[in-house]
Amino acid sequence: MADSDLEEIRARRLAELQQQYGEQDPNARKEQEAAQKRKEDMINSILTQVLDQNARARLNSIALVKPEKAKMVEMMLIQMAQTGQLPGRIGEDQLKGLLEKVSMQTQRKTKINFDRRRVMDSDDDDY
């Protein structure tokens, strides 16, 4: 095999591996990053219009501690804004109410079952 043939095989194999593992060319990656930035900017602009300053500060502080809960509230607010369910700007008290609703929905009930041994196990025999 000549060196050119070997280089061609290596290039094809590298392209196959990149395609297999989802590695993309730099242009596609830049386009995805730009689309993600546009989406974040849109979310931030909607939240700025919907929330007052105190509510926005509270939502940002919640996002630091529980990002998944903050995302759920953000998506709920955006959906409500897009469907016209919001009468005006939301204050901190109304945001607390939404947070309580989200907390109730995501709270898991813990149930503990004690399964006692059913074999002849007596505590008196331990001594």
VMD Tcl script that builds the backbone (N, CA, C; Angstrom):
set m [mol new atoms 381]
animate dup $m
set s [atomselect $m all]
$s set {name element resname resid chain x y z} {
  {N N MET 1 A 0.829 -1.179 0.000}
  {CA C MET 1 A 0.000 0.000 0.000}
  {C C MET 1 A 0.874 1.243 0.000}
  {N N ALA 2 A 0.455 2.205 -0.738}
  {CA C ALA 2 A 1.191 3.455 -0.808}
  {C C ALA 2 A 0.741 4.346 0.343}
  {N N ASP 3 A 1.557 5.337 0.617}
  {CA C ASP 3 A 1.226 6.263 1.708}
  {C C ASP 3 A -0.076 7.018 1.427}
  {N N SER 4 A -0.318 7.340 0.175}
  {CA C SER 4 A -1.545 8.076 -0.156}
  {C C SER 4 A -2.783 7.208 0.108}
  {N N ASP 5 A -2.691 5.917 -0.203}
  {CA C ASP 5 A -3.807 5.002 0.064}
  {C C ASP 5 A -4.063 4.890 1.569}
  {N N LEU 6 A -3.001 4.796 2.329}
  {CA C LEU 6 A -3.121 4.688 3.776}
  {C C LEU 6 A -3.740 5.949 4.374}
  {N N GLU 7 A -3.322 7.110 3.898}
  {CA C GLU 7 A -3.891 8.380 4.378}
  {C C GLU 7 A -5.372 8.485 4.022}
  {N N GLU 8 A -5.740 8.007 2.834}
  {CA C GLU 8 A -7.141 8.042 2.421}
  {C C GLU 8 A -7.994 7.139 3.315}
  {N N ILE 9 A -7.484 5.964 3.630}
  {CA C ILE 9 A -8.195 5.031 4.508}
  {C C ILE 9 A -8.343 5.640 5.900}
  {N N ARG 10 A -7.282 6.250 6.395}
  {CA C ARG 10 A -7.330 6.885 7.718}
  {C C ARG 10 A -8.365 8.020 7.740}
  {N N ALA 11 A -8.404 8.824 6.696}
  {CA C ALA 11 A -9.352 9.941 6.635}
  {C C ALA 11 A -10.787 9.426 6.606}
  {N N ARG 12 A -11.052 8.364 5.825}
  {CA C ARG 12 A -12.395 7.784 5.784}
  {C C ARG 12 A -12.800 7.216 7.142}
  {N N ARG 13 A -11.863 6.532 7.779}
  {CA C ARG 13 A -12.150 5.938 9.094}
  {C C ARG 13 A -12.408 7.037 10.141}
  {N N LEU 14 A -11.639 8.105 10.088}
  {CA C LEU 14 A -11.841 9.218 11.006}
  {C C LEU 14 A -13.219 9.853 10.791}
  {N N ALA 15 A -13.618 10.011 9.535}
  {CA C ALA 15 A -14.934 10.575 9.227}
  {C C ALA 15 A -16.042 9.653 9.730}
  {N N GLU 16 A -15.859 8.337 9.576}
  {CA C GLU 16 A -16.853 7.382 10.077}
  {C C GLU 16 A -16.979 7.465 11.596}
  {N N LEU 17 A -15.856 7.528 12.283}
  {CA C LEU 17 A -15.877 7.603 13.744}
  {C C LEU 17 A -16.517 8.895 14.234}
  {N N GLN 18 A -16.203 10.010 13.566}
  {CA C GLN 18 A -16.801 11.284 13.951}
  {C C GLN 18 A -18.310 11.257 13.745}
  {N N GLN 19 A -18.751 10.663 12.666}
  {CA C GLN 19 A -20.177 10.568 12.406}
  {C C GLN 19 A -20.841 9.627 13.408}
  {N N GLN 20 A -20.165 8.533 13.736}
  {CA C GLN 20 A -20.713 7.549 14.659}
  {C C GLN 20 A -20.891 8.132 16.056}
  {N N TYR 21 A -19.942 8.893 16.522}
  {CA C TYR 21 A -19.994 9.441 17.877}
  {C C TYR 21 A -20.609 10.830 17.937}
  {N N GLY 22 A -21.210 11.277 16.858}
  {CA C GLY 22 A -21.948 12.526 16.873}
  {C C GLY 22 A -21.086 13.766 16.836}
  {N N GLU 23 A -19.834 13.635 16.546}
  {CA C GLU 23 A -18.976 14.812 16.460}
  {C C GLU 23 A -19.298 15.536 15.163}
  {N N GLN 24 A -19.493 16.835 15.263}
  {CA C GLN 24 A -19.928 17.600 14.113}
  {C C GLN 24 A -18.829 18.565 13.684}
  {N N ASP 25 A -19.017 19.091 12.494}
  {CA C ASP 25 A -18.052 20.080 12.038}
  {C C ASP 25 A -18.247 21.377 12.828}
  {N N PRO 26 A -17.250 22.225 12.856}
  {CA C PRO 26 A -17.323 23.451 13.665}
  {C C PRO 26 A -18.468 24.381 13.275}
  {N N ASN 27 A -18.838 24.410 12.002}
  {CA C ASN 27 A -19.929 25.293 11.565}
  {C C ASN 27 A -21.268 24.858 12.166}
  {N N ALA 28 A -21.517 23.552 12.172}
  {CA C ALA 28 A -22.773 23.060 12.737}
  {C C ALA 28 A -22.807 23.313 14.243}
  {N N ARG 29 A -21.691 23.159 14.904}
  {CA C ARG 29 A -21.605 23.398 16.345}
  {C C ARG 29 A -21.872 24.875 16.646}
  {N N LYS 30 A -21.318 25.773 15.819}
  {CA C LYS 30 A -21.547 27.209 16.002}
  {C C LYS 30 A -23.009 27.560 15.788}
  {N N GLU 31 A -23.642 26.920 14.810}
  {CA C GLU 31 A -25.056 27.165 14.548}
  {C C GLU 31 A -25.911 26.716 15.731}
  {N N GLN 32 A -25.576 25.567 16.320}
  {CA C GLN 32 A -26.318 25.088 17.483}
  {C C GLN 32 A -26.141 26.027 18.669}
  {N N GLU 33 A -24.925 26.509 18.878}
  {CA C GLU 33 A -24.669 27.440 19.974}
  {C C GLU 33 A -25.430 28.747 19.767}
  {N N ALA 34 A -25.482 29.229 18.526}
  {CA C ALA 34 A -26.213 30.460 18.225}
  {C C ALA 34 A -27.716 30.263 18.448}
  {N N ALA 35 A -28.237 29.103 18.055}
  {CA C ALA 35 A -29.659 28.826 18.263}
  {C C ALA 35 A -29.969 28.739 19.756}
  {N N GLN 36 A -29.077 28.121 20.518}
  {CA C GLN 36 A -29.270 28.023 21.969}
  {C C GLN 36 A -29.255 29.407 22.606}
  {N N LYS 37 A -28.354 30.278 22.144}
  {CA C LYS 37 A -28.272 31.637 22.680}
  {C C LYS 37 A -29.534 32.429 22.350}
  {N N ARG 38 A -30.049 32.281 21.133}
  {CA C ARG 38 A -31.288 32.966 20.751}
  {C C ARG 38 A -32.455 32.494 21.622}
  {N N LYS 39 A -32.505 31.202 21.891}
  {CA C LYS 39 A -33.570 30.652 22.729}
  {C C LYS 39 A -33.477 31.216 24.144}
  {N N GLU 40 A -32.275 31.256 24.711}
  {CA C GLU 40 A -32.089 31.807 26.060}
  {C C GLU 40 A -32.444 33.287 26.106}
  {N N ASP 41 A -32.073 34.036 25.075}
  {CA C ASP 41 A -32.413 35.461 25.010}
  {C C ASP 41 A -33.925 35.668 24.949}
  {N N MET 42 A -34.610 34.805 24.191}
  {CA C MET 42 A -36.060 34.906 24.088}
  {C C MET 42 A -36.701 34.625 25.452}
  {N N ILE 43 A -36.231 33.591 26.132}
  {CA C ILE 43 A -36.765 33.252 27.458}
  {C C ILE 43 A -36.532 34.398 28.430}
  {N N ASN 44 A -35.330 34.950 28.425}
  {CA C ASN 44 A -35.017 36.061 29.330}
  {C C ASN 44 A -35.876 37.295 29.030}
  {N N SER 45 A -36.111 37.587 27.774}
  {CA C SER 45 A -36.927 38.760 27.450}
  {C C SER 45 A -38.379 38.565 27.873}
  {N N ILE 46 A -38.904 37.365 27.695}
  {CA C ILE 46 A -40.278 37.097 28.123}
  {C C ILE 46 A -40.387 37.187 29.635}
  {N N LEU 47 A -39.420 36.608 30.349}
  {CA C LEU 47 A -39.455 36.650 31.808}
  {C C LEU 47 A -39.297 38.076 32.331}
  {N N THR 48 A -38.512 38.880 31.647}
  {CA C THR 48 A -38.356 40.280 32.057}
  {C C THR 48 A -39.669 41.032 31.902}
  {N N GLN 49 A -40.423 40.732 30.854}
  {CA C GLN 49 A -41.705 41.387 30.643}
  {C C GLN 49 A -42.765 40.901 31.622}
  {N N VAL 50 A -42.689 39.641 32.035}
  {CA C VAL 50 A -43.731 39.024 32.847}
  {C C VAL 50 A -43.506 39.241 34.342}
  {N N LEU 51 A -42.254 39.201 34.794}
  {CA C LEU 51 A -41.949 39.275 36.224}
  {C C LEU 51 A -41.474 40.671 36.620}
  {N N ASP 52 A -41.835 41.086 37.829}
  {CA C ASP 52 A -41.254 42.328 38.327}
  {C C ASP 52 A -39.859 42.031 38.882}
  {N N GLN 53 A -39.177 43.060 39.316}
  {CA C GLN 53 A -37.764 42.932 39.679}
  {C C GLN 53 A -37.552 41.981 40.866}
  {N N ASN 54 A -38.401 42.063 41.885}
  {CA C ASN 54 A -38.257 41.194 43.057}
  {C C ASN 54 A -38.517 39.731 42.720}
  {N N ALA 55 A -39.526 39.490 41.900}
  {CA C ALA 55 A -39.842 38.120 41.502}
  {C C ALA 55 A -38.726 37.539 40.641}
  {N N ARG 56 A -38.168 38.368 39.775}
  {CA C ARG 56 A -37.062 37.906 38.927}
  {C C ARG 56 A -35.844 37.562 39.776}
  {N N ALA 57 A -35.566 38.381 40.794}
  {CA C ALA 57 A -34.438 38.108 41.685}
  {C C ALA 57 A -34.661 36.805 42.449}
  {N N ARG 58 A -35.892 36.574 42.904}
  {CA C ARG 58 A -36.193 35.332 43.622}
  {C C ARG 58 A -36.028 34.126 42.708}
  {N N LEU 59 A -36.502 34.229 41.478}
  {CA C LEU 59 A -36.379 33.123 40.533}
  {C C LEU 59 A -34.913 32.831 40.230}
  {N N ASN 60 A -34.101 33.874 40.108}
  {CA C ASN 60 A -32.670 33.666 39.869}
  {C C ASN 60 A -31.991 32.994 41.053}
  {N N SER 61 A -32.383 33.366 42.276}
  {CA C SER 61 A -31.771 32.732 43.441}
  {C C SER 61 A -32.221 31.278 43.569}
  {N N ILE 62 A -33.441 30.982 43.172}
  {CA C ILE 62 A -33.909 29.595 43.179}
  {C C ILE 62 A -33.159 28.781 42.130}
  {N N ALA 63 A -32.859 29.405 40.997}
  {CA C ALA 63 A -32.138 28.713 39.932}
  {C C ALA 63 A -30.742 28.292 40.378}
  {N N LEU 64 A -30.159 29.022 41.307}
  {CA C LEU 64 A -28.846 28.641 41.804}
  {C C LEU 64 A -28.917 27.377 42.644}
  {N N VAL 65 A -29.993 27.234 43.412}
  {CA C VAL 65 A -30.111 26.103 44.331}
  {C C VAL 65 A -30.768 24.903 43.665}
  {N N LYS 66 A -31.877 25.155 42.984}
  {CA C LYS 66 A -32.630 24.071 42.340}
  {C C LYS 66 A -32.921 24.441 40.890}
  {N N PRO 67 A -31.963 24.214 40.007}
  {CA C PRO 67 A -32.141 24.636 38.615}
  {C C PRO 67 A -33.320 23.955 37.912}
  {N N GLU 68 A -33.596 22.688 38.238}
  {CA C GLU 68 A -34.705 22.000 37.573}
  {C C GLU 68 A -36.047 22.606 37.965}
  {N N LYS 69 A -36.197 23.013 39.216}
  {CA C LYS 69 A -37.440 23.647 39.650}
  {C C LYS 69 A -37.586 25.019 38.996}
  {N N ALA 70 A -36.499 25.766 38.906}
  {CA C ALA 70 A -36.543 27.083 38.267}
  {C C ALA 70 A -36.915 26.956 36.789}
  {N N LYS 71 A -36.380 25.955 36.120}
  {CA C LYS 71 A -36.718 25.742 34.700}
  {C C LYS 71 A -38.193 25.414 34.540}
  {N N MET 72 A -38.722 24.605 35.463}
  {CA C MET 72 A -40.141 24.264 35.390}
  {C C MET 72 A -41.003 25.515 35.551}
  {N N VAL 73 A -40.652 26.370 36.495}
  {CA C VAL 73 A -41.415 27.598 36.724}
  {C C VAL 73 A -41.273 28.530 35.521}
  {N N GLU 74 A -40.066 28.639 34.974}
  {CA C GLU 74 A -39.858 29.486 33.795}
  {C C GLU 74 A -40.722 29.010 32.634}
  {N N MET 75 A -40.723 27.708 32.374}
  {CA C MET 75 A -41.517 27.183 31.262}
  {C C MET 75 A -43.015 27.393 31.518}
  {N N MET 76 A -43.435 27.257 32.785}
  {CA C MET 76 A -44.833 27.494 33.127}
  {C C MET 76 A -45.206 28.950 32.872}
  {N N LEU 77 A -44.328 29.869 33.273}
  {CA C LEU 77 A -44.594 31.296 33.069}
  {C C LEU 77 A -44.636 31.647 31.585}
  {N N ILE 78 A -43.717 31.089 30.812}
  {CA C ILE 78 A -43.683 31.369 29.374}
  {C C ILE 78 A -44.942 30.847 28.703}
  {N N GLN 79 A -45.352 29.642 29.087}
  {CA C GLN 79 A -46.566 29.078 28.509}
  {C C GLN 79 A -47.784 29.924 28.874}
  {N N MET 80 A -47.860 30.358 30.130}
  {CA C MET 80 A -48.982 31.194 30.556}
  {C C MET 80 A -48.975 32.533 29.820}
  {N N ALA 81 A -47.790 33.100 29.593}
  {CA C ALA 81 A -47.689 34.374 28.886}
  {C C ALA 81 A -48.105 34.218 27.423}
  {N N GLN 82 A -47.712 33.121 26.803}
  {CA C GLN 82 A -48.035 32.918 25.397}
  {C C GLN 82 A -49.513 32.627 25.174}
  {N N THR 83 A -50.167 32.029 26.164}
  {CA C THR 83 A -51.590 31.724 26.015}
  {C C THR 83 A -52.478 32.830 26.574}
  {N N GLY 84 A -51.882 33.878 27.138}
  {CA C GLY 84 A -52.647 35.008 27.626}
  {C C GLY 84 A -53.301 34.784 28.979}
  {N N GLN 85 A -52.759 33.898 29.774}
  {CA C GLN 85 A -53.339 33.601 31.078}
  {C C GLN 85 A -52.833 34.534 32.172}
  {N N LEU 86 A -51.851 35.363 31.866}
  {CA C LEU 86 A -51.311 36.281 32.862}
  {C C LEU 86 A -51.984 37.642 32.724}
  {N N PRO 87 A -52.555 38.156 33.819}
  {CA C PRO 87 A -53.237 39.452 33.746}
  {C C PRO 87 A -52.265 40.631 33.657}
  {N N GLY 88 A -51.096 40.508 34.179}
  {CA C GLY 88 A -50.108 41.583 34.177}
  {C C GLY 88 A -48.786 41.040 34.680}
  {N N ARG 89 A -48.003 41.922 35.243}
  {CA C ARG 89 A -46.717 41.486 35.784}
  {C C ARG 89 A -46.942 40.702 37.070}
  {N N ILE 90 A -46.133 39.686 37.241}
  {CA C ILE 90 A -46.241 38.827 38.420}
  {C C ILE 90 A -45.294 39.341 39.487}
  {N N GLY 91 A -45.820 39.466 40.701}
  {CA C GLY 91 A -45.014 39.899 41.833}
  {C C GLY 91 A -44.419 38.713 42.559}
  {N N GLU 92 A -43.702 39.036 43.613}
  {CA C GLU 92 A -43.013 37.999 44.375}
  {C C GLU 92 A -43.995 37.046 45.048}
  {N N ASP 93 A -45.106 37.552 45.559}
  {CA C ASP 93 A -46.092 36.708 46.231}
  {C C ASP 93 A -46.750 35.726 45.262}
  {N N GLN 94 A -47.057 36.206 44.069}
  {CA C GLN 94 A -47.652 35.316 43.070}
  {C C GLN 94 A -46.648 34.260 42.620}
  {N N LEU 95 A -45.375 34.641 42.546}
  {CA C LEU 95 A -44.334 33.682 42.181}
  {C C LEU 95 A -44.211 32.606 43.252}
  {N N LYS 96 A -44.335 33.006 44.521}
  {CA C LYS 96 A -44.301 32.022 45.602}
  {C C LYS 96 A -45.430 31.013 45.449}
  {N N GLY 97 A -46.602 31.487 45.049}
  {CA C GLY 97 A -47.729 30.587 44.815}
  {C C GLY 97 A -47.442 29.587 43.710}
  {N N LEU 98 A -46.831 30.062 42.627}
  {CA C LEU 98 A -46.458 29.152 41.535}
  {C C LEU 98 A -45.421 28.139 41.998}
  {N N LEU 99 A -44.475 28.598 42.809}
  {CA C LEU 99 A -43.457 27.684 43.327}
  {C C LEU 99 A -44.079 26.606 44.205}
  {N N GLU 100 A -45.081 26.982 44.991}
  {CA C GLU 100 A -45.755 25.994 45.828}
  {C C GLU 100 A -46.492 24.967 44.973}
  {N N LYS 101 A -47.121 25.427 43.895}
  {CA C LYS 101 A -47.801 24.494 42.987}
  {C C LYS 101 A -46.808 23.509 42.381}
  {N N VAL 102 A -45.660 24.025 41.941}
  {CA C VAL 102 A -44.642 23.166 41.341}
  {C C VAL 102 A -44.102 22.194 42.385}
  {N N SER 103 A -43.923 22.670 43.614}
  {CA C SER 103 A -43.419 21.804 44.679}
  {C C SER 103 A -44.404 20.684 44.982}
  {N N MET 104 A -45.680 21.009 44.981}
  {CA C MET 104 A -46.696 19.986 45.244}
  {C C MET 104 A -46.709 18.934 44.133}
  {N N GLN 105 A -46.513 19.368 42.905}
  {CA C GLN 105 A -46.527 18.436 41.781}
  {C C GLN 105 A -45.315 17.523 41.793}
  {N N THR 106 A -44.169 18.060 42.194}
  {CA C THR 106 A -42.939 17.283 42.119}
  {C C THR 106 A -42.609 16.543 43.399}
  {N N GLN 107 A -43.382 16.787 44.472}
  {CA C GLN 107 A -43.092 16.115 45.726}
  {C C GLN 107 A -43.396 14.632 45.594}
  {N N ARG 108 A -42.482 13.836 46.094}
  {CA C ARG 108 A -42.668 12.393 46.057}
  {C C ARG 108 A -43.095 11.923 47.439}
  {N N LYS 109 A -44.014 11.036 47.448}
  {CA C LYS 109 A -44.458 10.443 48.698}
  {C C LYS 109 A -43.545 9.258 48.999}
  {N N THR 110 A -43.021 9.224 50.204}
  {CA C THR 110 A -42.138 8.146 50.607}
  {C C THR 110 A -42.927 7.175 51.466}
  {N N LYS 111 A -42.857 5.938 51.118}
  {CA C LYS 111 A -43.559 4.918 51.871}
  {C C LYS 111 A -42.542 3.867 52.280}
  {N N ILE 112 A -42.527 3.551 53.543}
  {CA C ILE 112 A -41.584 2.570 54.062}
  {C C ILE 112 A -42.367 1.356 54.531}
  {N N ASN 113 A -41.991 0.217 54.022}
  {CA C ASN 113 A -42.602 -1.035 54.434}
  {C C ASN 113 A -41.585 -1.841 55.217}
  {N N PHE 114 A -41.972 -2.274 56.397}
  {CA C PHE 114 A -41.112 -3.148 57.184}
  {C C PHE 114 A -41.541 -4.578 56.920}
  {N N ASP 115 A -40.639 -5.351 56.425}
  {CA C ASP 115 A -40.921 -6.749 56.152}
  {C C ASP 115 A -40.223 -7.570 57.230}
  {N N ARG 116 A -40.974 -7.973 58.199}
  {CA C ARG 116 A -40.418 -8.746 59.307}
  {C C ARG 116 A -40.079 -10.151 58.831}
  {N N ARG 117 A -39.078 -10.708 59.462}
  {CA C ARG 117 A -38.695 -12.079 59.108}
  {C C ARG 117 A -39.796 -13.027 59.539}
  {N N ARG 118 A -40.090 -13.916 58.682}
  {CA C ARG 118 A -41.176 -14.844 58.961}
  {C C ARG 118 A -40.655 -16.220 59.369}
  {N N VAL 119 A -39.366 -16.363 59.415}
  {CA C VAL 119 A -38.749 -17.621 59.812}
  {C C VAL 119 A -38.735 -17.653 61.340}
  {N N MET 120 A -38.519 -18.759 61.884}
  {CA C MET 120 A -38.493 -18.870 63.344}
  {C C MET 120 A -37.327 -18.057 63.874}
  {N N ASP 121 A -37.564 -16.816 64.095}
  {CA C ASP 121 A -36.548 -15.908 64.601}
  {C C ASP 121 A -37.095 -15.249 65.857}
  {N N SER 122 A -36.525 -15.660 66.926}
  {CA C SER 122 A -36.975 -15.123 68.205}
  {C C SER 122 A -35.851 -14.317 68.811}
  {N N ASP 123 A -36.191 -13.172 69.345}
  {CA C ASP 123 A -35.185 -12.343 69.996}
  {C C ASP 123 A -34.686 -12.975 71.295}
  {N N ASP 124 A -35.459 -13.886 71.873}
  {CA C ASP 124 A -35.054 -14.522 73.134}
  {C C ASP 124 A -33.856 -15.433 72.955}
  {N N ASP 125 A -33.646 -15.958 71.739}
  {CA C ASP 125 A -32.565 -16.892 71.502}
  {C C ASP 125 A -31.213 -16.210 71.344}
  {N N ASP 126 A -31.195 -14.893 71.235}
  {CA C ASP 126 A -29.952 -14.173 71.001}
  {C C ASP 126 A -29.024 -14.149 72.190}
  {N N TYR 127 A -29.496 -14.395 73.394}
  {CA C TYR 127 A -28.678 -14.266 74.585}
  {C C TYR 127 A -27.947 -15.502 74.901}
}
mol reanalyze $m
mol bondsrecalc $m
mol representation Tube
mol addrep $m
